[in-house]
Amino acid sequence: MNLELIGKTALISGSTKGIGFAIANQLAAEGARVIVNGRSDNAVNSALQQVRKAVPEAKVEGFAGDLATSTATEELLRLFPAVDILVNNIGIYEPRPFDKTSDDDWRHVFEVNVLSGVRLSRAYISGMKQRNWGRIIFISSESAISTPKEMVHYGMTKTAQLAVSRGLAEYCGGTGVTVNSVLPGPTHSAGLEDFVAQLGGGQSFEAIEKEFFKSVRPSSLLKRFETPDEVARLVTFVGKRYDMKSKRHKNNNGPAKSTPGVVLGNQIEKRAHEIWLATGCPHGDDLSHWLQAEREALKGFGGERPSTTA
Ligand SMILES: NC(=O)c1ccc[n+]([C@@H]2O[C@H](COP(=O)([O-])OP(=O)(O)OC[C@H]3O[C@@H](n4cnc5c(N)ncnc54)[C@H](OP(=O)(O)O)[C@@H]3O)[C@@H](O)[C@H]2O)c1
């Protein structure tokens, strides 16, 4: 256990399996109190058992309810009125030809993939701002910036999540609340197994995987499905307190950088952190102040350097 998140409460929508489950496990291992969610008691109870087995000291609770509906969201709020980390993970996807995608299909995928996260963010964001600490993380997809022709409606929802997260990051500017989207590539989850089965017509998973990266996602650099744990590691990094402050200060509630929008990978942020440490943590021991000063300094050299996040 790392215990970086001890005392923080994390809700992960849609976390009985797949990417959401991996995130729940890793946040529990970091010491957060975790709320696991799925639509049925059975699925939630089974996920709770698995987390407790993997992380015996886990502080984990469950909420069974369809968080794509406002009724379940209201019920959730009665039981859990405040969270510090909100991971908007619920998402549905299936291949469907554009000319066979009805108005109802478009509305449904928007309701589940976008509105669920909007409602949950609206419910929890004021409390986070009042406490001056919070993390909202949308599990978007690479489909947000490269719309798949086999599911245009899904791509639309993932791009919409970027708009929402960017707007909320602006809304939280200057506070200790950060809002980001993480954009995984194709990831070997339960949902993805159903998805490839629909594309694959009875071939083995390995054969479909090979063909998928040859013909459906030829631009992939990995040429394999990601694992849910790989995605969860990035999400946990975004959800954490800032390591650089927590190692130097007992109280980590100082002004955190309100990271706008989209995590394109943690390498740039890691590199910035390394340079900041190597230069003796200038600017009042606050990485965000140092980054701001660097940007100001660069303005004199012909304009502002692009931010590390977009
Ligand atoms: N897998 C990929 O290749 C991939 C790539 C990029 C982005 N993503 C995104 O990652 C997220 C998770 O995908 P995944 O592949 O891990 O999904 P998954 O394996 O299908 O799991 C979905 C999870 O969400 C829950 N769920 C679904 N609808 C729900 C609802 N209305 N209310 C509450 N829980 C609900 C399911 O639980 P119950 O069945 O128990 O209700 C399950 O725990 C999605 O937003 C997806 O768009 C996935």
Ligand as a Chemical Component Dictionary entry (heavy atoms), coordinates in Angstrom:
data_LIG
# 
_chem_comp.id                   LIG 
_chem_comp.type                 NON-POLYMER 
_chem_comp.pdbx_formal_charge   0 
_chem_comp.three_letter_code    LIG 
# 
loop_
_chem_comp_atom.comp_id 
_chem_comp_atom.atom_id 
_chem_comp_atom.alt_atom_id 
_chem_comp_atom.type_symbol 
_chem_comp_atom.charge 
_chem_comp_atom.model_Cartn_x 
_chem_comp_atom.model_Cartn_y 
_chem_comp_atom.model_Cartn_z 
_chem_comp_atom.pdbx_ordinal 
LIG N1  N1  N 0  -12.118 -1.149 -23.443 1  
LIG C1  C1  C 0  -11.647 -0.294 -24.327 2  
LIG O1  O1  O 0  -11.076 -0.658 -25.362 3  
LIG C2  C2  C 0  -11.752 1.178  -24.065 4  
LIG C3  C3  C 0  -10.917 2.055  -24.772 5  
LIG C4  C4  C 0  -11.025 3.419  -24.537 6  
LIG C5  C5  C 0  -11.934 3.899  -23.630 7  
LIG N2  N2  N 1  -12.736 3.025  -22.960 8  
LIG C6  C6  C 0  -13.715 3.576  -22.010 9  
LIG O2  O2  O 0  -13.461 3.030  -20.742 10 
LIG C7  C7  C 0  -14.668 2.947  -20.005 11 
LIG C8  C8  C 0  -14.835 1.540  -19.454 12 
LIG O3  O3  O 0  -14.806 0.626  -20.524 13 
LIG P1  P1  P 0  -14.615 -0.945 -20.288 14 
LIG O4  O4  O 0  -14.190 -1.494 -21.592 15 
LIG O5  O5  O -1 -13.786 -1.184 -19.081 16 
LIG O6  O6  O 0  -16.125 -1.378 -19.998 17 
LIG P2  P2  P 0  -16.737 -2.774 -19.570 18 
LIG O7  O7  O 0  -15.708 -3.848 -19.510 19 
LIG O8  O8  O 0  -17.912 -2.991 -20.468 20 
LIG O9  O9  O 0  -17.254 -2.477 -18.103 21 
LIG C9  C9  C 0  -18.256 -1.499 -17.951 22 
LIG C10 C10 C 0  -18.513 -1.289 -16.488 23 
LIG O10 O10 O 0  -19.494 -0.276 -16.378 24 
LIG C11 C11 C 0  -20.619 -0.797 -15.665 25 
LIG N3  N3  N 0  -21.777 -0.140 -16.243 26 
LIG C12 C12 C 0  -22.160 -0.085 -17.532 27 
LIG N4  N4  N 0  -23.231 0.688  -17.654 28 
LIG C13 C13 C 0  -23.522 1.142  -16.427 29 
LIG C14 C14 C 0  -24.503 1.989  -15.896 30 
LIG N5  N5  N 0  -25.413 2.523  -16.716 31 
LIG N6  N6  N 0  -24.513 2.269  -14.554 32 
LIG C15 C15 C 0  -23.562 1.723  -13.749 33 
LIG N7  N7  N 0  -22.590 0.900  -14.189 34 
LIG C16 C16 C 0  -22.589 0.624  -15.514 35 
LIG C17 C17 C 0  -20.556 -2.286 -15.794 36 
LIG O11 O11 O 0  -21.097 -2.872 -14.635 37 
LIG P3  P3  P 0  -22.424 -3.754 -14.583 38 
LIG O12 O12 O 0  -22.473 -4.557 -15.848 39 
LIG O13 O13 O 0  -22.192 -4.544 -13.350 40 
LIG O14 O14 O 0  -23.535 -2.769 -14.451 41 
LIG C18 C18 C 0  -19.051 -2.500 -15.781 42 
LIG O15 O15 O 0  -18.543 -2.493 -14.466 43 
LIG C19 C19 C 0  -15.778 3.379  -20.973 44 
LIG O16 O16 O 0  -16.089 4.726  -20.756 45 
LIG C20 C20 C 0  -15.136 3.212  -22.339 46 
LIG O17 O17 O 0  -15.691 4.082  -23.293 47 
LIG C21 C21 C 0  -12.666 1.680  -23.157 48 
# 
loop_
_chem_comp_bond.comp_id 
_chem_comp_bond.atom_id_1 
_chem_comp_bond.atom_id_2 
_chem_comp_bond.value_order 
_chem_comp_bond.pdbx_ordinal 
LIG N1  C1  SING 1  
LIG C1  O1  DOUB 2  
LIG C1  C2  SING 3  
LIG C2  C3  SING 4  
LIG C2  C21 DOUB 5  
LIG C3  C4  DOUB 6  
LIG C4  C5  SING 7  
LIG C5  N2  DOUB 8  
LIG N2  C6  SING 9  
LIG N2  C21 SING 10 
LIG C6  O2  SING 11 
LIG C6  C20 SING 12 
LIG O2  C7  SING 13 
LIG C7  C8  SING 14 
LIG C7  C19 SING 15 
LIG C8  O3  SING 16 
LIG O3  P1  SING 17 
LIG P1  O4  DOUB 18 
LIG P1  O5  SING 19 
LIG P1  O6  SING 20 
LIG O6  P2  SING 21 
LIG P2  O7  DOUB 22 
LIG P2  O8  SING 23 
LIG P2  O9  SING 24 
LIG O9  C9  SING 25 
LIG C9  C10 SING 26 
LIG C10 O10 SING 27 
LIG C10 C18 SING 28 
LIG O10 C11 SING 29 
LIG C11 N3  SING 30 
LIG C11 C17 SING 31 
LIG N3  C12 SING 32 
LIG N3  C16 SING 33 
LIG C12 N4  DOUB 34 
LIG N4  C13 SING 35 
LIG C13 C14 SING 36 
LIG C13 C16 DOUB 37 
LIG C14 N5  SING 38 
LIG C14 N6  DOUB 39 
LIG N6  C15 SING 40 
LIG C15 N7  DOUB 41 
LIG N7  C16 SING 42 
LIG C17 O11 SING 43 
LIG C17 C18 SING 44 
LIG O11 P3  SING 45 
LIG P3  O12 DOUB 46 
LIG P3  O13 SING 47 
LIG P3  O14 SING 48 
LIG C18 O15 SING 49 
LIG C19 O16 SING 50 
LIG C19 C20 SING 51 
LIG C20 O17 SING 52 
# 
